[in-house]
Amino acid sequence: MQTHQIANFKANEIIRKCVHC
């Protein structure tokens, strides 16, 4: 579950960066 949470956090960061772009 921890790995999944980390992956979700990474994806969220990428999405946020994309939105910021």
PyMOL commands that set and color helices and strands:
alter all, ss='L'
color gray80, all
select helices_A, chain A and resi 2-20
alter helices_A, ss='H'
color red, helices_A
deselect
rebuild
show_as cartoon
